[in-house]
Amino acid sequence: MEKKIGETGKTGKAGEAGKTVEKADSRLRLWCNRLSPKISLMLVISMLAVFAVLSVFMAVSSVYGSGSRQPDIQHIRTVKIKSCNDSINSINLQKIKEYDDFDE
């Protein structure tokens, strides 16, 4: 037995989904087979024209839109990173202050 598109061989939800896909596929094929070659050609050409117009519109609007708006640019601030020696010196200074306080 040959499996068709969408057929899973399982029961439950996966099987139901496969049946739905098969039913939609058969209806679409039946509808397309009913069309005459002239109408089928006209349908394909009209769909091609619609998608081409949409593609050109999206490309032109994105290029045009990118030049009209100025993005909000924030400059990167420099961050002072303590070196290992700085942290050791600050610890030593704290210890010296603690010892000075202790002596008094």
MOQUI-V589279 format. One record per pair of residues at least 24 apart in sequence whose C-alpha atoms are under 6 Angstrom apart, sorted by the first residue. I is the first residue (numbers start at 1). J is the second residue. Records with the same first field share a line. If there is no record, write none. Layout:
# MOQUI-V589279
I = J, J
This chain:
# MOQUI-V589279
none
